[in-house]
Structure formats: C-alpha cells, structure tokens
Amino acid sequence: MSVTYLPLKAWNKQWILEGPRLLCRRCGASQDLTDGSAFSHKRGCPLWGRQAQYPCAELAEIMKQKIQAGLF
C-alpha cells in the first residue's frame, strides 16, 4: 500500500517534472532542473512578480527529508 507524502503532494500541486525540466502548472513556464536561480513565471501567471520561488531546491529538501524519515 502506498502512503502519500504530504510535502511532496503539496509541491506537486504547483509543479510538473517533465524529463530534465520543471514546469509551472499555472503558466507552463519551465526551467532546467540544474538551474539554481529563482523560477521565472510568464507574465499573467498569478505567481509572476511574487516572492522568489526555488522549486528545485524545495524538491531537493523534500526528498532529503523523505529519505531521512526512511520513507524512500
């Protein structure tokens, strides 16, 4: 039986992993997974111009916590 890991589920509501690219679910803007800079949303996206987001770093931290908790 699979148990949902809530931080990953929350992250997944906003982002899509597509190969080596990360995409915003709202505007479709993308960024390479190796890019450590703040994510750039397309103009018109509700998240454009808001606080800087670092989804690659967030995903890395979620995975680190999941491994430390023995859930991976």
C-alpha positions, 0 to 999 in steps of 0.5 A: 500500500502506498502512503502519500507524502504530504510535502511532496503532494503539496509541491506537486500541486504547483509543479510538473517534472517533465524529463530534465525540466520543471514546469509551472502548472499555472503558466507552463513556464519551465526551467532546467532542473540544474538551474539554481536561480529563482523560477521565472513565471510568464507574465499573467501567471498569478505567481509572476512578480511574487516572492522568489520561488526555488522549486528545485531546491524545495524538491531537493529538501523534500526528498532529503527529508523523505529519505531521512524519515526512511520513507524512500 
